[in-house]
Amino acid sequence: MRDSVLIATDSEDNAILQSLLFERTYWFIGLLVLIEYFLLVAWLRRRTSRLRLAVVIGLAICIAVPLLQQFVTTDRERIVTACEAMVQAVDVGDLPTIDAHLSAKFSTEEHDKESFMAFVGRRLERHEIEDAKLTIRSIEINGLNAVVVIRVDCTVDSNSYQGPLPSSWELTFEQEGDEWRMISVKPIQIGPQKFTRLSDLPG
């Protein structure tokens, strides 16, 4: 299901370092392995104690980084997981899962949490959504808030439309403990049409 592109938009150096170390950046591990290879070749040619130490340290890093990635979950990964869960829930009509990822403070110009869930329920009754696929366009984290732009590609079957339908959305999340929950959503584009309010959506 995941077809995600993580874009680091934080200006802080530790956010970039966190992204490199913990967000399953396999290219970074590949770079470490390549560096270790050159260190090993250098040590085989010139067996100095300094090069031997560099080889040992490099090997330890190559082992430690993948292990850390298995045990550390970053805020971006939690946000991506929440987005994936909601898109999958829309695909199968699982309203309780969508509700669980909304903050109690959820609010848009048109809806609070309760009325938004009723809105989603009505639309899922009128439109059958299948094969929903998520792409994360960007994630911008600012303290306890995050703005996420996503694209969802799916197939829609309803009285008014049948066929593939791409859409783009802006989601705002707020951190609650270790979890990130959505506090607002607005459409950007549905098919060829651009929108700014949920109430303007057709159908």
N, C-alpha and C positions, 0 to 999 in steps of 0.2 A: 504493500500500500504506500510505503513512504517514497516520495520523490521530492526530497526537500533540499533546498539550497539555503545554508545558513550564512547570513551576511553580518559580520561584526561591525556594528555602528557605534559602539561605545568608544569614547576617546581615551579611556583609562588604559594604561599599559597592562595592568593585571587582568583586564577582561580579554585582551588579545592573548596573553600568556595562557589563561584558563582555556580559551578556545583551542589553542595549539595542543595543550597537554591532555585535555579531557574530553573533547567532543569528537572522538573517534576519527581523527584526521589521519587516515592511513598513509597519506603521502608523507606526513611528518615522520611516521615510523619508518617508512621506506628511506627517507633521507638519513635517519639515524643509522640504519643498517648499511647504507652506502658509505657513510663516514667510517663506520666500524670496519668495513672491508678495506678501505684505504689505510687505516691505521694498522690492520693486521698485515697487509702487504709491506708496509714500511717497516714493521717490526721484524718480519721474516728476512728482510734485506739487511737491516741494521739492528741487531738484537741488543738494544740498550735497555737499561732498567726504566728509563723515562718512557720509552715507547711501550714497553710491556705494561707499565702502570696505566698508560692511556688506553691500551687495548682492554684491560680489565674493567676500567671505569666505563668505557664505551659499551662493553657487553652488559654491564650492570644496568646502564641507562636503557639499553634496548629491551631488556627484560622488564624493567620497572614501569616504563611508560604504558605498555599494553595492560599490565596488571592494574595500574591506577585507573585507566579508562574503564575497566570493568566494575570498579567499586565507587567511582565518583560520578555523580549526576549533576550537571551544571544547570543553571537557571534556563539557558536556551533549550537544553534537552527536555526539561520539564515542560516548557511552553510548547515545544514541538509535539511532545506526547499528548498534551491536552488538545491541541489542534487536531491531531490525528484521531483521537478518540471521538471528538465531536463530529468530524466529517464522517467517520465510520458509523456513528450513531444515526446521523441523518440518512445514510445509505440504507440502514436496516430499520429505520423508524423507531429507534430506541430513545424515547423521550426522557426516561429517568437518567440516562447517562448524560444527555445534554444538560439537564437540570443540575446534575452534580458538578458540572464544570462551570456553572455560572455563580458569580458572587451574589450574596444577599443584597449587595449594593448595586446590582446591575441596573442600568438606566440608559435609555436613549431618549430622543425628543418625543417618541411616540409611546414608549413602553417602560414599565418597571419589569422586574423578573417574572412575576406571575402573568402579566398580559403578554409578555414576549413568548413565554412558553405556550400560551394559548394560540398566539399567532403562528408559531412554528407547527403546532399540532394541526391547525387548519390547513396550512399549506401542504403538509405531508399527506393529508387526506385527499387533497385535490391533485397532487403531483406525485407520481411514482418515480423515485430517484434510484438509479442503479449505477454500479461501477464508478463510484465517486473516487477520484484520485486527487491527492493534495500536493501542492507545491508551495513551499514557503518562499515568498519573494524577499522578505526582509524581516529582521527582528531588531528593534531598537529598545534597549533597556535603559531606563532612567530611574535609578533608585528602586522603589517598590512598584513602579509601573513599567509596562512594556507595550509598545505599539507594534503590531504584527500585520504585515500585508500578505495575504494568501491568494492563491489561484486554485479553484476547484473545477475539475473537468468531470462531467458526469453525463449520463443518458437520462432524459426526462420523457415520461409518458403521461400525458394529460389530455383533457378535452381540447385545450388550446394549442398544444405543441407536442410533437413527438420527434425525438432525435437528440443528437449530442448538444450539450450546452455548457460552454465555459463561463466562469464567473470569477470576479475578483472582489475581495472584501478587506476592510480594515477592522481588525479586532484590537481592543484594548484590554490588557490584563492587569490585575493587581495581585501582588504577592500576599498570600495569607499563610503564615507559617512557612512550611516547606513547599506548599503548593501555589500554583498560579491559577487564578480563576478569572473568567472573562467578566468585565464590568460594562462593556458597551460593544456594539457592532454597527457598522454601516456599510452599505454596498458601494462598490466603486464602478463596476461594470458587469452587466448580464448580457451575454452574447455581444452584439454590436452596440448596445445602448449603455450610456453612462447614467449613474444614479448617485444621489447623495443621501436619500432617506428611505427607510424601509417602507414607508407608506406609499412611495412612488412606484414600488415594484408591480409589474403587471400580474394578472391572474390571482 
